[in-house]
């Protein structure tokens, strides 16, 4: 992913609400599976890591990205933005 594409996705992510929250129990297999399933209907997923979660948001982002086959767009504070191109429900056209 180029820096231009990443900047475009960051702009889109600013306007969207978080789809998932990771709390006290941390990153569970159920959360990972729910994120994977959400990529069937959307390409950009925003996740909030709550303050009571003791895991590092950067590590959580890379772990979820590895497990779901997506790319980390950004991690700012406790917000994670992931992108995975959809073949069936393509909505986001990345600049080249």
Order of alpha helices (4+ residues) and beta strands (2+ residues): alpha-beta-alpha-beta-alpha-beta-beta
